[in-house]
Amino acid sequence: MIYILAIIAIIMVVGLIYTFKRGKAFSASNSEFDEEIHENIQRHPILLNPVFLTYIIAITVILVYIIYLAFS
């Protein structure tokens, strides 16, 4: 069971890295159709992004569960 959770955590970390790289590549390209981004999101682009929040929360939950299983 712990191996499955570890594999899932690894896949999520790889997905997070891939998402960061794609986000940088997308932001590097200039688009004429972009609208103005809200000021709060400009100040905290990662903290207010629901995709990144999902990754962070899921990885945290999985790591806490793995640590719980390791010590029980």
Backbone bond lengths (Angstrom), bond angles and torsions (degrees), N, CA, C in turn:
res aa  C-N    CA-C-N  psi(-1)  N-CA   C-N-CA  omega(-1)  CA-C   N-CA-C  phi
1 M - - - 1.450 - - 1.517 111.72 -
2 I 1.344 115.36 -41.50 1.460 119.45 -178.17 1.530 110.51 -67.99
3 Y 1.332 116.66 -30.74 1.460 119.61 178.88 1.518 111.13 -69.26
4 I 1.300 116.62 -36.64 1.463 120.71 178.41 1.524 109.89 -65.29
5 L 1.334 116.69 -43.73 1.459 120.05 178.32 1.525 111.59 -65.22
6 A 1.322 116.76 -36.50 1.465 120.09 177.46 1.528 110.49 -65.59
7 I 1.316 117.69 -40.71 1.459 121.33 178.13 1.528 110.48 -64.84
8 I 1.323 116.56 -41.28 1.459 120.52 177.83 1.527 110.19 -62.84
9 A 1.322 116.85 -41.82 1.465 120.57 178.90 1.525 111.05 -63.42
10 I 1.324 117.20 -40.85 1.465 120.92 177.97 1.525 110.52 -63.45
11 I 1.311 116.87 -43.75 1.467 120.46 178.33 1.525 110.42 -61.71
12 M 1.319 117.14 -39.53 1.465 120.06 179.72 1.521 111.53 -67.60
13 V 1.323 117.70 -38.41 1.459 120.72 177.94 1.524 110.14 -65.43
14 V 1.332 117.35 -43.15 1.462 120.82 177.61 1.528 109.70 -62.79
15 G 1.312 117.53 -40.52 1.459 120.99 177.51 1.518 111.96 -63.84
16 L 1.328 117.03 -38.13 1.456 120.96 178.04 1.520 111.06 -65.16
17 I 1.320 116.51 -44.03 1.466 120.29 178.34 1.527 110.03 -63.01
18 Y 1.316 117.14 -43.17 1.461 121.26 178.16 1.531 110.71 -61.72
19 T 1.325 116.91 -40.74 1.461 120.63 179.18 1.526 111.01 -64.45
20 F 1.335 117.29 -41.52 1.459 120.16 177.00 1.526 111.04 -61.25
21 K 1.339 116.64 -45.55 1.466 119.94 -179.14 1.519 111.48 -63.57
22 R 1.321 117.01 -42.69 1.472 120.61 178.70 1.521 111.03 -65.71
23 G 1.325 116.35 -37.46 1.457 120.14 178.39 1.517 112.17 -64.49
24 K 1.333 116.43 -41.08 1.464 119.69 177.54 1.518 111.04 -66.86
25 A 1.333 117.08 -40.73 1.464 119.96 179.52 1.524 110.44 -65.52
26 F 1.330 117.06 -38.13 1.453 120.46 -179.86 1.523 111.42 -70.52
27 S 1.329 116.73 -39.79 1.461 119.17 -179.17 1.524 111.41 -72.26
28 A 1.329 116.97 -23.61 1.458 120.08 178.98 1.530 111.44 -71.13
29 S 1.305 116.79 -30.73 1.460 119.50 179.08 1.521 109.40 -81.02
30 N 1.291 116.38 134.35 1.464 120.59 -178.77 1.517 109.75 -88.58
31 S 1.289 115.98 131.57 1.449 121.71 179.79 1.519 108.90 -118.43
32 E 1.303 116.28 137.33 1.455 120.77 -179.89 1.524 111.66 -80.99
33 F 1.315 117.89 -12.47 1.453 122.03 -174.47 1.524 113.42 -98.31
34 D 1.331 117.71 2.13 1.460 120.09 -179.37 1.521 110.77 -71.29
35 E 1.309 115.32 144.14 1.447 121.30 176.19 1.519 109.33 -100.92
36 E 1.311 116.36 171.79 1.459 121.62 179.09 1.526 109.70 -66.20
37 I 1.322 116.45 135.09 1.462 122.34 179.60 1.525 108.17 -90.88
38 H 1.318 115.68 139.85 1.460 121.13 -179.30 1.523 109.93 -57.39
39 E 1.338 116.88 145.87 1.459 122.47 -174.93 1.527 112.90 -60.24
40 N 1.334 117.98 -40.14 1.470 120.74 179.61 1.518 111.50 -64.19
41 I 1.311 116.95 -38.13 1.465 120.57 179.50 1.518 110.22 -70.75
42 Q 1.314 118.38 -33.31 1.459 120.73 176.82 1.524 110.92 -65.17
43 R 1.321 116.45 -36.11 1.473 120.07 -179.97 1.526 111.94 -75.11
44 H 1.337 117.74 -34.25 1.468 122.39 -177.19 1.532 109.56 -131.55
45 P 1.327 118.48 70.85 1.471 119.23 -174.82 1.526 113.99 -66.37
46 I 1.323 118.82 -27.24 1.458 120.28 -178.05 1.528 111.04 -89.17
47 L 1.329 116.64 -42.15 1.460 119.77 -175.71 1.528 112.91 -67.17
48 L 1.318 118.29 -28.16 1.461 120.66 -178.25 1.528 112.57 -100.47
49 N 1.328 117.17 10.56 1.457 120.97 178.27 1.530 108.80 -94.62
50 P 1.327 118.70 118.44 1.466 120.07 -175.54 1.525 114.10 -64.54
51 V 1.317 118.27 -27.19 1.466 120.30 178.00 1.522 110.04 -66.56
52 F 1.316 116.93 -47.36 1.456 120.61 179.61 1.524 111.10 -66.66
53 L 1.319 117.18 -38.26 1.458 119.89 177.40 1.523 111.07 -61.84
54 T 1.323 117.00 -40.07 1.459 120.69 178.44 1.519 110.94 -63.25
55 Y 1.334 116.77 -44.74 1.462 120.13 177.47 1.527 110.89 -60.52
56 I 1.307 117.16 -47.73 1.462 121.13 -176.56 1.526 110.81 -62.73
57 I 1.322 117.07 -45.96 1.466 120.64 -179.19 1.526 111.08 -65.67
58 A 1.328 117.19 -43.63 1.470 120.30 -178.39 1.529 111.19 -65.56
59 I 1.319 117.23 -43.57 1.465 119.97 179.27 1.521 110.25 -63.89
60 T 1.318 117.41 -40.54 1.461 120.99 178.66 1.518 111.56 -62.78
61 V 1.322 117.00 -45.11 1.465 120.66 179.78 1.524 110.70 -62.80
62 I 1.310 117.43 -43.64 1.464 120.67 -179.57 1.526 110.90 -65.19
63 L 1.325 117.75 -43.10 1.460 120.12 179.67 1.530 111.52 -65.21
64 V 1.321 117.32 -39.74 1.462 120.25 177.14 1.526 109.84 -63.47
65 Y 1.309 118.30 -40.82 1.453 121.25 178.81 1.531 111.66 -66.72
66 I 1.317 117.52 -39.82 1.465 120.77 177.94 1.519 109.92 -63.86
67 I 1.321 117.09 -43.45 1.463 120.53 179.00 1.530 109.94 -65.14
68 Y 1.324 117.14 -40.02 1.469 120.87 177.65 1.536 110.01 -60.29
69 L 1.332 116.83 -45.94 1.472 119.54 179.88 1.523 111.75 -66.13
70 A 1.316 117.01 -33.59 1.469 120.03 -178.85 1.523 111.26 -67.67
71 F 1.319 117.36 -34.26 1.464 120.57 -177.17 1.511 114.48 -95.91
72 S 1.326 117.34 -2.10 1.475 118.06 -179.91 1.515 111.94 -102.08
